[in-house]
C-alpha cells in the first residue's frame, strides 16, 4: 500500500519506518529541510533502539523515502498519516496548529480519495476540525465533492521501546465512521497482528479519548505510588516491599508501580494537562488528575529536599555527581525530565553539578545551556571524582550494578541519593555507603 506520513518526529518516523518494514511504500514528509537532509544522508534525528536499522534497510530497498515536497507526498499515499507535534499551549490545551496545517495542505493538493489519519495525540473533536480544514481547502479549489475520510488512530508507543510496540502492538485503536476507511486500515495493519486480531474499531471521539484516558491512568498510578513512598518513609515502611505486596494482586498488577522522581517526557505531562483542560471546557473539574499533576511536580523536588535536609539550603562549595539526564532510559528525550529540576535547584543553591548520561548528553547540553555550575562528564567515573555525593536520576542499565567500592573511593564522602531505587539499602550498608532512596526504610 502507498502511505504518506506527515512529520518525521518521534511518532511519524517510527510509524513510517515500521509500515515500510511490512512492505508498504512510505513517503515521510516534513517541512524541516535540515531534518530531511539528515534522514536522506542516513542520519536519525532521535534516539530509539532498533529504529536506525529499520530506516536504513527500507530506505535502501526503496520502500521508505523522505521529502519536503508537499504536493508529491500528498499525491503518493492513499493513506495520509498526520504525525506532527501537539505541544501544550499556555492554558494546558493541545496546540493543534501543526495538525490543522497538515490537514489544510492535504486538502490543497489531493485529487482523489484519501484516508486522513490522526496519529498525533489530539483532544476529542480534533477529527471534526481536521475534516473542516480539508473540506475548506477543497472548496477553495472547487473540488468540494472529492471524497475523503478522517480516522483517529492514536499511537501507544513507549519511548525506548517504540519500535517493538509498533511491530508487536498490544492493541490497534481505529476510530472511523467510513466503511472503506476501516477496510483500508485493517488491510494496512493485518501484517502486524498475524497471531491475534488486535484491531479495535470504535467511533472517532471514543478513539481520541482512549489515548488521553490511557496516559492519564498510567500517570495516576505513578503519582499515587510516589505519594505512598513519601508516606512510607514517614511511618517507617519500605515502599519496595509494599510495591511487591500490592503488585501481586492481579487486579492491580506490577506495571507503573515504581516510585521515583516523577514522570516526564513528551506524553504524560502534556496529556494530563490537556485532559484537565478538556474537563474545564466541559464544565468539569477533574480533581483526581489535578492532584496527579500537583503530586508529580512535588516529586521532582524530592531528591533536592533530601540533599538540603542533609547539607542545608546553602550548597555553595559542594559538588554533586548526577547520573542520568533523559526522562527515562533508552531515549535522549529531555522534555519535562526530572533531572532538569534537580540540576536547576542544586545550582540555584550554589552547588556545582557534574552530569553524565549514556545517550542524552548532546540534547541535555542544548536544553540546559547556560546553567551556572553545570559541567558534563565524559563517563560515570569522571562525574564522581571529588563529588560530595552521587545523585541517581535515571535508571539506565549500566548504572544498576556499578563498582560500589570505586564509587566510595571517588566521592569525598560515601553518600548516594537514589531517585529510582535501583540499589539495595542493605548492600549499600555492606559497602559502607550512606544511602537515601525513595520510600526506602533505613537499614539499622
DRENDO-1510 file (C-alpha; in Angstrom, 1 decimal, always signed):
<recs>
REC; n; res; u; v; w
REC; 1; UNK; +0.0; +0.0; +0.0 .
REC; 2; UNK; +1.1; +3.6; -0.7 .
REC; 3; UNK; +1.3; +5.6; +2.6 .
REC; 4; UNK; +2.3; +9.2; +3.4 .
REC; 5; UNK; +3.4; +10.2; +6.9 .
REC; 6; UNK; +3.4; +13.9; +7.7 .
REC; 7; UNK; +6.0; +14.6; +10.3 .
REC; 8; UNK; +9.3; +12.9; +11.0 .
REC; 9; UNK; +9.5; +13.3; +14.7 .
REC; 10; UNK; +9.1; +10.6; +17.3 .
REC; 11; UNK; +5.6; +9.3; +16.2 .
REC; 12; UNK; +5.9; +9.9; +12.5 .
REC; 13; UNK; +9.4; +8.4; +11.9 .
REC; 14; UNK; +8.7; +5.3; +13.9 .
REC; 15; UNK; +5.3; +4.8; +12.2 .
REC; 16; UNK; +6.7; +5.3; +8.7 .
REC; 17; UNK; +9.7; +3.1; +9.3 .
REC; 18; UNK; +7.6; +0.2; +10.7 .
REC; 19; UNK; +5.0; +0.4; +7.9 .
REC; 20; UNK; +7.7; +0.3; +5.3 .
REC; 21; UNK; +9.2; -2.8; +7.1 .
REC; 22; UNK; +5.9; -4.6; +6.3 .
REC; 23; UNK; +6.3; -3.9; +2.6 .
REC; 24; UNK; +4.4; -0.7; +2.2 .
REC; 25; UNK; +5.8; +2.1; +0.1 .
REC; 26; UNK; +6.1; +5.0; +2.5 .
REC; 27; UNK; +6.9; +8.7; +1.9 .
REC; 28; UNK; +7.7; +10.7; +5.0 .
REC; 29; UNK; +7.1; +14.5; +4.7 .
REC; 30; UNK; +8.5; +17.2; +6.8 .
REC; 31; UNK; +8.9; +21.0; +6.2 .
REC; 32; UNK; +12.1; +20.9; +8.3 .
REC; 33; UNK; +14.7; +20.8; +5.5 .
REC; 34; UNK; +17.6; +20.1; +7.9 .
REC; 35; UNK; +15.9; +17.0; +9.3 .
REC; 36; UNK; +15.1; +15.7; +5.8 .
REC; 37; UNK; +18.7; +16.2; +4.7 .
REC; 38; UNK; +19.8; +14.3; +7.8 .
REC; 39; UNK; +17.5; +11.4; +7.1 .
REC; 40; UNK; +18.4; +11.3; +3.4 .
REC; 41; UNK; +22.1; +11.2; +4.4 .
REC; 42; UNK; +21.5; +8.2; +6.7 .
REC; 43; UNK; +21.2; +10.2; +10.0 .
REC; 44; UNK; +18.5; +9.6; +12.6 .
REC; 45; UNK; +17.2; +12.7; +14.5 .
REC; 46; UNK; +16.0; +10.8; +17.6 .
REC; 47; UNK; +17.5; +8.0; +19.7 .
REC; 48; UNK; +15.2; +5.0; +19.6 .
REC; 49; UNK; +16.6; +1.4; +19.9 .
REC; 50; UNK; +16.3; -0.5; +16.6 .
REC; 51; UNK; +15.0; +2.4; +14.6 .
REC; 52; UNK; +18.2; +3.2; +12.7 .
REC; 53; UNK; +18.5; -0.3; +11.3 .
REC; 54; UNK; +14.9; -0.3; +10.0 .
REC; 55; UNK; +15.2; +3.1; +8.4 .
REC; 56; UNK; +18.4; +2.2; +6.6 .
REC; 57; UNK; +17.1; -1.2; +5.5 .
REC; 58; UNK; +13.9; +0.2; +4.0 .
REC; 59; UNK; +15.4; +3.3; +2.6 .
REC; 60; UNK; +18.0; +1.1; +0.7 .
REC; 61; UNK; +15.2; -1.1; -0.5 .
REC; 62; UNK; +13.3; +2.0; -1.9 .
REC; 63; UNK; +10.3; +1.5; +0.4 .
REC; 64; UNK; +11.0; +4.5; +2.6 .
REC; 65; UNK; +11.6; +8.0; +1.3 .
REC; 66; UNK; +11.9; +11.4; +2.9 .
REC; 67; UNK; +10.9; +14.7; +1.2 .
REC; 68; UNK; +9.9; +18.3; +1.8 .
REC; 69; UNK; +7.7; +18.3; -1.4 .
REC; 70; UNK; +4.2; +18.6; -0.1 .
REC; 71; UNK; +2.4; +18.1; -3.4 .
REC; 72; UNK; +4.3; +14.9; -4.3 .
REC; 73; UNK; +3.9; +13.5; -0.8 .
REC; 74; UNK; +0.1; +14.1; -0.8 .
REC; 75; UNK; -0.2; +12.6; -4.3 .
REC; 76; UNK; +1.7; +9.5; -3.2 .
REC; 77; UNK; -0.4; +8.0; -0.4 .
REC; 78; UNK; -4.0; +6.7; -0.3 .
REC; 79; UNK; -3.5; +6.8; +3.5 .
REC; 80; UNK; -2.2; +10.0; +4.9 .
REC; 81; UNK; -0.9; +9.8; +8.5 .
REC; 82; UNK; -0.6; +13.1; +10.4 .
REC; 83; UNK; +2.1; +12.6; +13.0 .
REC; 84; UNK; +3.2; +16.1; +13.8 .
REC; 85; UNK; +3.6; +17.6; +17.3 .
REC; 86; UNK; +0.8; +18.8; +19.5 .
REC; 87; UNK; +2.7; +20.8; +22.2 .
REC; 88; UNK; +0.9; +22.2; +25.2 .
REC; 89; UNK; -0.5; +25.7; +24.8 .
REC; 90; UNK; -0.2; +28.3; +27.6 .
REC; 91; UNK; -3.5; +27.2; +29.1 .
REC; 92; UNK; -2.6; +23.5; +29.0 .
REC; 93; UNK; -4.6; +22.7; +25.9 .
REC; 94; UNK; -3.1; +20.8; +23.0 .
REC; 95; UNK; -1.8; +23.2; +20.3 .
REC; 96; UNK; -3.4; +21.9; +17.1 .
REC; 97; UNK; -1.8; +24.4; +14.6 .
REC; 98; UNK; +0.6; +21.9; +13.1 .
REC; 99; UNK; -2.2; +19.2; +12.8 .
REC; 100; UNK; -4.5; +21.6; +11.1 .
REC; 101; UNK; -1.8; +23.0; +8.8 .
REC; 102; UNK; -1.1; +19.4; +7.7 .
REC; 103; UNK; -4.8; +18.8; +7.1 .
REC; 104; UNK; -5.0; +22.0; +5.0 .
REC; 105; UNK; -2.0; +21.0; +2.9 .
REC; 106; UNK; -3.6; +17.7; +2.2 .
REC; 107; UNK; -6.8; +19.4; +1.1 .
REC; 108; UNK; -4.8; +21.8; -1.1 .
REC; 109; UNK; -3.1; +19.0; -3.1 .
REC; 110; UNK; -5.3; +15.9; -3.0 .
REC; 111; UNK; -7.2; +14.9; -6.2 .
REC; 112; UNK; -8.7; +11.6; -5.2 .
REC; 113; UNK; -10.0; +9.6; -2.2 .
REC; 114; UNK; -7.7; +9.8; +0.8 .
REC; 115; UNK; -7.9; +8.3; +4.3 .
REC; 116; UNK; -6.5; +11.0; +6.6 .
REC; 117; UNK; -5.3; +9.5; +9.8 .
REC; 118; UNK; -4.8; +11.5; +13.0 .
REC; 119; UNK; -1.8; +9.7; +14.6 .
REC; 120; UNK; -0.8; +12.6; +16.8 .
REC; 121; UNK; -2.2; +12.7; +20.3 .
REC; 122; UNK; -5.2; +15.1; +19.9 .
REC; 123; UNK; -8.2; +16.0; +22.1 .
REC; 124; UNK; -11.7; +14.9; +21.4 .
REC; 125; UNK; -13.2; +16.7; +18.5 .
REC; 126; UNK; -10.0; +17.1; +16.5 .
REC; 127; UNK; -11.2; +14.9; +13.7 .
REC; 128; UNK; -14.1; +17.3; +13.1 .
REC; 129; UNK; -11.6; +20.2; +12.9 .
REC; 130; UNK; -9.3; +18.2; +10.5 .
REC; 131; UNK; -12.3; +17.4; +8.4 .
REC; 132; UNK; -13.3; +21.0; +8.3 .
REC; 133; UNK; -9.8; +22.1; +7.3 .
REC; 134; UNK; -9.6; +19.6; +4.5 .
REC; 135; UNK; -13.1; +20.5; +3.2 .
REC; 136; UNK; -12.3; +24.2; +3.3 .
REC; 137; UNK; -9.2; +23.7; +1.2 .
REC; 138; UNK; -11.1; +21.5; -1.3 .
REC; 139; UNK; -13.9; +24.0; -1.6 .
REC; 140; UNK; -11.4; +26.8; -2.3 .
REC; 141; UNK; -10.2; +24.7; -5.3 .
REC; 142; UNK; -13.7; +24.0; -6.5 .
REC; 143; UNK; -13.3; +20.3; -5.5 .
REC; 144; UNK; -15.8; +20.2; -2.7 .
REC; 145; UNK; -17.3; +16.9; -3.9 .
REC; 146; UNK; -14.0; +15.0; -3.5 .
REC; 147; UNK; -14.5; +12.1; -1.1 .
REC; 148; UNK; -12.2; +11.5; +1.9 .
REC; 149; UNK; -12.4; +10.0; +5.4 .
REC; 150; UNK; -10.8; +11.2; +8.6 .
REC; 151; UNK; -9.7; +8.4; +11.0 .
REC; 152; UNK; -8.4; +8.5; +14.6 .
REC; 153; UNK; -5.6; +6.0; +15.1 .
REC; 154; UNK; -3.8; +7.1; +18.3 .
REC; 155; UNK; -0.3; +5.8; +18.9 .
REC; 156; UNK; +0.6; +3.7; +22.0 .
REC; 157; UNK; +4.4; +3.8; +21.7 .
REC; 158; UNK; +6.7; +3.9; +24.7 .
REC; 159; UNK; +9.9; +5.8; +24.2 .
REC; 160; UNK; +12.8; +3.4; +24.4 .
REC; 161; UNK; +10.6; +0.6; +23.1 .
REC; 162; UNK; +8.7; +2.3; +20.3 .
REC; 163; UNK; +9.8; +0.0; +17.5 .
REC; 164; UNK; +8.9; -3.1; +19.5 .
REC; 165; UNK; +5.5; -1.5; +20.4 .
REC; 166; UNK; +4.8; -0.7; +16.8 .
REC; 167; UNK; +5.8; -4.0; +15.3 .
REC; 168; UNK; +4.1; -6.0; +18.0 .
REC; 169; UNK; +1.2; -3.9; +19.2 .
REC; 170; UNK; -1.0; -4.9; +22.2 .
REC; 171; UNK; -3.9; -3.1; +20.6 .
REC; 172; UNK; -4.6; -1.0; +17.5 .
REC; 173; UNK; -7.4; +1.5; +18.0 .
REC; 174; UNK; -9.2; +2.8; +14.9 .
REC; 175; UNK; -11.9; +5.4; +15.2 .
REC; 176; UNK; -13.8; +5.7; +12.0 .
REC; 177; UNK; -17.3; +6.1; +10.5 .
REC; 178; UNK; -16.4; +5.2; +6.9 .
REC; 179; UNK; -16.5; +1.5; +6.0 .
REC; 180; UNK; -14.0; +1.9; +3.2 .
REC; 181; UNK; -11.5; +3.6; +5.5 .
REC; 182; UNK; -11.9; +0.8; +8.1 .
REC; 183; UNK; -11.2; -1.8; +5.4 .
REC; 184; UNK; -8.1; +0.1; +4.3 .
REC; 185; UNK; -6.8; +0.5; +7.9 .
REC; 186; UNK; -7.5; -3.2; +8.6 .
REC; 187; UNK; -5.5; -4.2; +5.4 .
REC; 188; UNK; -2.7; -1.9; +6.5 .
REC; 189; UNK; -2.4; -3.4; +10.0 .
REC; 190; UNK; -3.1; -7.0; +9.3 .
REC; 191; UNK; +0.6; -7.9; +8.9 .
REC; 192; UNK; +1.2; -6.6; +12.5 .
REC; 193; UNK; -1.3; -9.0; +14.0 .
REC; 194; UNK; -0.9; -12.3; +12.3 .
REC; 195; UNK; -1.4; -14.3; +15.5 .
REC; 196; UNK; -4.3; -12.4; +17.1 .
REC; 197; UNK; -6.7; -9.7; +15.9 .
REC; 198; UNK; -5.8; -6.7; +18.0 .
REC; 199; UNK; -7.8; -4.1; +15.9 .
REC; 200; UNK; -10.4; -2.3; +18.0 .
REC; 201; UNK; -12.8; -0.3; +15.8 .
REC; 202; UNK; -14.9; +2.4; +17.5 .
REC; 203; UNK; -16.3; +5.8; +16.9 .
REC; 204; UNK; -13.9; +8.6; +16.3 .
REC; 205; UNK; -14.4; +10.6; +19.5 .
REC; 206; UNK; -14.0; +7.4; +21.6 .
REC; 207; UNK; -10.7; +6.7; +19.9 .
REC; 208; UNK; -9.5; +10.2; +20.5 .
REC; 209; UNK; -10.5; +9.9; +24.2 .
REC; 210; UNK; -8.9; +6.5; +24.6 .
REC; 211; UNK; -5.3; +7.8; +24.2 .
REC; 212; UNK; -5.8; +10.5; +26.8 .
REC; 213; UNK; -7.5; +8.1; +29.2 .
REC; 214; UNK; -4.7; +5.6; +28.9 .
REC; 215; UNK; -1.9; +8.1; +29.6 .
REC; 216; UNK; -3.9; +9.7; +32.4 .
REC; 217; UNK; -4.4; +6.3; +34.1 .
REC; 218; UNK; -0.7; +5.5; +33.9 .
REC; 219; UNK; +0.3; +8.9; +35.2 .
REC; 220; UNK; -2.1; +8.4; +38.1 .
REC; 221; UNK; -0.5; +5.1; +39.1 .
REC; 222; UNK; +2.9; +6.8; +39.1 .
REC; 223; UNK; +1.8; +9.8; +41.2 .
REC; 224; UNK; -0.1; +7.5; +43.6 .
REC; 225; UNK; +2.9; +5.4; +44.3 .
REC; 226; UNK; +5.2; +8.4; +44.7 .
REC; 227; UNK; +2.8; +9.8; +47.3 .
REC; 228; UNK; +2.7; +6.5; +49.1 .
REC; 229; UNK; +6.5; +6.4; +49.0 .
REC; 230; UNK; +6.8; +9.7; +50.9 .
REC; 231; UNK; +4.3; +8.4; +53.5 .
REC; 232; UNK; +6.1; +5.1; +53.8 .
REC; 233; UNK; +9.3; +7.0; +54.8 .
REC; 234; UNK; +7.4; +8.9; +57.5 .
REC; 235; UNK; +5.8; +5.8; +59.0 .
REC; 236; UNK; +8.9; +3.5; +58.7 .
REC; 237; UNK; +7.6; +1.2; +56.0 .
REC; 238; UNK; +9.6; +0.2; +52.9 .
REC; 239; UNK; +7.8; +1.1; +49.7 .
REC; 240; UNK; +9.6; -1.7; +47.7 .
REC; 241; UNK; +8.0; -4.3; +50.0 .
REC; 242; UNK; +4.6; -2.5; +49.6 .
REC; 243; UNK; +5.0; -2.5; +45.9 .
REC; 244; UNK; +5.6; -6.2; +45.7 .
REC; 245; UNK; +2.7; -6.8; +48.1 .
REC; 246; UNK; +0.1; -4.9; +46.1 .
REC; 247; UNK; +1.6; -5.8; +42.7 .
REC; 248; UNK; +0.9; -9.5; +43.3 .
REC; 249; UNK; -2.8; -8.7; +43.3 .
REC; 250; UNK; -3.9; -9.4; +39.7 .
REC; 251; UNK; -6.5; -6.6; +39.9 .
REC; 252; UNK; -3.6; -4.2; +40.4 .
REC; 253; UNK; -0.6; -5.8; +38.6 .
REC; 254; UNK; +3.0; -4.7; +38.6 .
REC; 255; UNK; +3.3; -2.1; +35.9 .
REC; 256; UNK; +3.9; +1.6; +36.7 .
REC; 257; UNK; +4.2; +1.0; +40.4 .
REC; 258; UNK; +7.8; +2.1; +40.8 .
REC; 259; UNK; +8.3; +5.2; +42.9 .
REC; 260; UNK; +10.9; +7.7; +41.7 .
REC; 261; UNK; +11.5; +11.3; +40.9 .
REC; 262; UNK; +8.3; +11.8; +38.9 .
REC; 263; UNK; +7.2; +11.3; +35.3 .
REC; 264; UNK; +8.4; +13.4; +32.4 .
REC; 265; UNK; +8.7; +13.1; +28.6 .
REC; 266; UNK; +6.6; +14.2; +25.7 .
REC; 267; UNK; +3.3; +12.4; +26.7 .
REC; 268; UNK; +2.2; +12.1; +30.3 .
REC; 269; UNK; +2.8; +15.8; +31.3 .
REC; 270; UNK; +1.1; +17.4; +28.3 .
REC; 271; UNK; -1.7; +14.8; +28.0 .
REC; 272; UNK; -2.7; +15.1; +31.7 .
REC; 273; UNK; -2.7; +18.9; +31.2 .
REC; 274; UNK; -4.8; +18.6; +28.0 .
REC; 275; UNK; -7.3; +16.3; +29.6 .
REC; 276; UNK; -7.7; +18.6; +32.6 .
REC; 277; UNK; -8.3; +21.5; +30.1 .
REC; 278; UNK; -10.9; +19.4; +28.2 .
REC; 279; UNK; -12.7; +18.9; +31.5 .
REC; 280; UNK; -12.7; +22.6; +32.3 .
REC; 281; UNK; -14.0; +23.3; +28.8 .
REC; 282; UNK; -16.9; +21.0; +29.5 .
REC; 283; UNK; -17.7; +22.3; +33.0 .
REC; 284; UNK; -15.8; +19.6; +34.9 .
REC; 285; UNK; -13.1; +20.0; +37.5 .
REC; 286; UNK; -11.0; +16.8; +37.1 .
REC; 287; UNK; -9.8; +16.8; +40.7 .
REC; 288; UNK; -8.0; +13.5; +40.5 .
REC; 289; UNK; -5.9; +14.5; +37.6 .
REC; 290; UNK; -5.2; +17.9; +39.1 .
REC; 291; UNK; -3.9; +16.1; +42.1 .
REC; 292; UNK; -1.8; +13.7; +39.9 .
REC; 293; UNK; -0.2; +16.7; +38.2 .
REC; 294; UNK; +0.5; +18.5; +41.5 .
REC; 295; UNK; +2.0; +15.4; +43.1 .
REC; 296; UNK; +4.3; +14.9; +40.1 .
REC; 297; UNK; +5.6; +18.4; +40.3 .
REC; 298; UNK; +6.3; +17.9; +44.0 .
REC; 299; UNK; +8.0; +14.6; +43.4 .
REC; 300; UNK; +10.6; +16.2; +41.1 .
REC; 301; UNK; +11.8; +18.1; +44.1 .
REC; 302; UNK; +12.1; +15.1; +46.4 .
REC; 303; UNK; +15.8; +14.4; +45.8 .
REC; 304; UNK; +16.7; +18.0; +46.3 .
REC; 305; UNK; +14.7; +18.1; +49.5 .
REC; 306; UNK; +16.7; +15.1; +50.8 .
REC; 307; UNK; +20.0; +16.8; +49.8 .
REC; 308; UNK; +19.0; +20.1; +51.5 .
REC; 309; UNK; +17.9; +18.2; +54.6 .
REC; 310; UNK; +21.5; +16.7; +54.8 .
REC; 311; UNK; +23.6; +19.7; +53.8 .
REC; 312; UNK; +21.5; +22.7; +54.4 .
REC; 313; UNK; +20.0; +25.3; +52.0 .
REC; 314; UNK; +23.4; +26.8; +51.1 .
REC; 315; UNK; +25.1; +24.3; +48.8 .
REC; 316; UNK; +27.9; +26.7; +47.9 .
REC; 317; UNK; +31.3; +24.9; +47.6 .
REC; 318; UNK; +29.6; +21.5; +47.2 .
REC; 319; UNK; +29.7; +19.3; +44.1 .
REC; 320; UNK; +27.2; +16.6; +43.1 .
REC; 321; UNK; +27.6; +13.9; +40.6 .
REC; 322; UNK; +24.3; +13.3; +38.6 .
REC; 323; UNK; +23.9; +10.0; +36.8 .
REC; 324; UNK; +21.0; +10.1; +34.2 .
REC; 325; UNK; +19.6; +13.1; +32.4 .
REC; 326; UNK; +17.0; +11.8; +30.0 .
REC; 327; UNK; +13.5; +11.4; +31.5 .
REC; 328; UNK; +13.8; +7.6; +31.1 .
REC; 329; UNK; +16.3; +5.1; +29.9 .
REC; 330; UNK; +16.8; +4.2; +26.2 .
REC; 331; UNK; +16.0; +7.7; +24.9 .
REC; 332; UNK; +17.6; +11.1; +24.7 .
REC; 333; UNK; +14.4; +12.9; +25.4 .
REC; 334; UNK; +14.8; +15.8; +27.9 .
REC; 335; UNK; +11.3; +17.1; +27.8 .
REC; 336; UNK; +9.9; +17.6; +31.3 .
REC; 337; UNK; +12.8; +15.4; +32.6 .
REC; 338; UNK; +13.1; +15.4; +36.4 .
REC; 339; UNK; +16.9; +15.9; +36.0 .
REC; 340; UNK; +16.2; +19.5; +34.8 .
REC; 341; UNK; +14.5; +20.3; +38.1 .
REC; 342; UNK; +17.2; +18.6; +40.2 .
REC; 343; UNK; +20.0; +20.4; +38.4 .
REC; 344; UNK; +18.3; +23.8; +38.5 .
REC; 345; UNK; +17.6; +23.5; +42.2 .
REC; 346; UNK; +21.1; +22.4; +43.1 .
REC; 347; UNK; +22.9; +25.0; +41.1 .
REC; 348; UNK; +20.4; +27.7; +42.3 .
REC; 349; UNK; +21.6; +27.0; +45.8 .
REC; 350; UNK; +25.3; +27.4; +44.7 .
REC; 351; UNK; +26.3; +23.8; +44.1 .
REC; 352; UNK; +28.3; +22.6; +41.2 .
REC; 353; UNK; +26.9; +19.6; +39.2 .
REC; 354; UNK; +28.9; +17.1; +37.1 .
REC; 355; UNK; +26.4; +15.2; +35.0 .
REC; 356; UNK; +26.5; +12.1; +32.8 .
REC; 357; UNK; +24.1; +10.2; +30.6 .
REC; 358; UNK; +24.9; +7.4; +28.2 .
REC; 359; UNK; +22.8; +8.9; +25.4 .
REC; 360; UNK; +21.3; +12.3; +26.2 .
REC; 361; UNK; +24.4; +14.5; +26.7 .
REC; 362; UNK; +24.0; +16.4; +23.4 .
REC; 363; UNK; +20.3; +17.1; +24.0 .
REC; 364; UNK; +21.0; +18.0; +27.7 .
REC; 365; UNK; +23.7; +20.4; +26.7 .
REC; 366; UNK; +21.2; +22.1; +24.4 .
REC; 367; UNK; +18.3; +22.4; +26.8 .
REC; 368; UNK; +20.5; +23.2; +29.8 .
REC; 369; UNK; +22.8; +25.7; +28.0 .
REC; 370; UNK; +23.9; +28.5; +30.3 .
REC; 371; UNK; +23.1; +26.7; +33.6 .
REC; 372; UNK; +25.8; +28.0; +36.0 .
REC; 373; UNK; +27.9; +25.4; +37.7 .
REC; 374; UNK; +26.8; +22.6; +35.4 .
REC; 375; UNK; +29.5; +20.5; +33.7 .
REC; 376; UNK; +29.1; +17.4; +31.6 .
REC; 377; UNK; +31.4; +14.4; +32.4 .
REC; 378; UNK; +32.6; +12.0; +29.7 .
REC; 379; UNK; +31.9; +9.0; +31.9 .
REC; 380; UNK; +30.3; +7.8; +35.1 .
REC; 381; UNK; +33.6; +7.7; +36.8 .
REC; 382; UNK; +34.6; +11.2; +35.8 .
REC; 383; UNK; +31.3; +12.6; +37.2 .
REC; 384; UNK; +32.1; +11.0; +40.6 .
REC; 385; UNK; +35.6; +12.3; +41.2 .
REC; 386; UNK; +35.7; +14.6; +44.2 .
REC; 387; UNK; +31.9; +15.0; +44.4 .
REC; 388; UNK; +30.2; +15.3; +47.8 .
REC; 389; UNK; +27.6; +12.7; +46.8 .
REC; 390; UNK; +26.1; +10.7; +43.9 .
REC; 391; UNK; +22.6; +11.5; +42.7 .
REC; 392; UNK; +20.9; +8.9; +40.5 .
REC; 393; UNK; +18.1; +10.3; +38.5 .
REC; 394; UNK; +17.6; +7.9; +35.5 .
REC; 395; UNK; +17.7; +4.2; +35.8 .
REC; 396; UNK; +20.0; +3.3; +32.9 .
REC; 397; UNK; +21.0; -0.4; +32.9 .
REC; 398; UNK; +24.7; +0.5; +33.2 .
REC; 399; UNK; +24.0; +2.2; +36.5 .
REC; 400; UNK; +22.4; -0.8; +38.1 .
REC; 401; UNK; +25.4; -2.8; +39.2 .
REC; 402; UNK; +28.5; -0.4; +39.4 .
REC; 403; UNK; +31.7; -0.9; +41.4 .
REC; 404; UNK; +30.5; +0.5; +44.7 .
REC; 405; UNK; +34.0; +0.4; +46.2 .
REC; 406; UNK; +35.2; +2.6; +43.3 .
REC; 407; UNK; +32.3; +4.9; +43.9 .
REC; 408; UNK; +33.1; +5.2; +47.6 .
REC; 409; UNK; +36.8; +5.9; +46.8 .
REC; 410; UNK; +35.9; +8.6; +44.2 .
REC; 411; UNK; +33.5; +10.5; +46.4 .
REC; 412; UNK; +34.5; +12.9; +49.1 .
REC; 413; UNK; +32.1; +11.1; +51.4 .
REC; 414; UNK; +30.3; +7.8; +50.7 .
REC; 415; UNK; +26.7; +9.2; +50.0 .
REC; 416; UNK; +24.2; +8.1; +47.4 .
REC; 417; UNK; +20.8; +9.7; +46.7 .
REC; 418; UNK; +19.0; +7.1; +44.6 .
REC; 419; UNK; +16.0; +8.6; +42.8 .
REC; 420; UNK; +15.0; +5.3; +41.2 .
REC; 421; UNK; +15.5; +2.8; +44.0 .
REC; 422; UNK; +17.9; +0.7; +41.9 .
REC; 423; UNK; +20.2; -0.1; +44.8 .
REC; 424; UNK; +19.6; -2.3; +47.8 .
REC; 425; UNK; +19.9; -0.4; +51.1 .
REC; 426; UNK; +21.4; -3.5; +52.9 .
REC; 427; UNK; +24.1; -3.8; +50.1 .
REC; 428; UNK; +24.9; -0.1; +50.5 .
REC; 429; UNK; +25.4; -0.6; +54.2 .
REC; 430; UNK; +27.7; -3.5; +53.5 .
REC; 431; UNK; +29.8; -1.2; +51.3 .
REC; 432; UNK; +29.8; +1.5; +54.0 .
REC; 433; UNK; +27.7; +3.8; +51.8 .
REC; 434; UNK; +25.2; +6.2; +53.3 .
REC; 435; UNK; +22.1; +5.6; +51.2 .
REC; 436; UNK; +18.9; +7.5; +50.7 .
REC; 437; UNK; +16.2; +6.1; +48.3 .
REC; 438; UNK; +12.6; +7.0; +47.6 .
REC; 439; UNK; +10.3; +5.5; +50.3 .
REC; 440; UNK; +13.0; +3.0; +51.5 .
REC; 441; UNK; +13.4; +2.1; +55.1 .
REC; 442; UNK; +16.8; +2.8; +56.5 .
REC; 443; UNK; +18.9; -0.3; +57.4 .
REC; 444; UNK; +19.8; -0.3; +61.1 .
</recs>
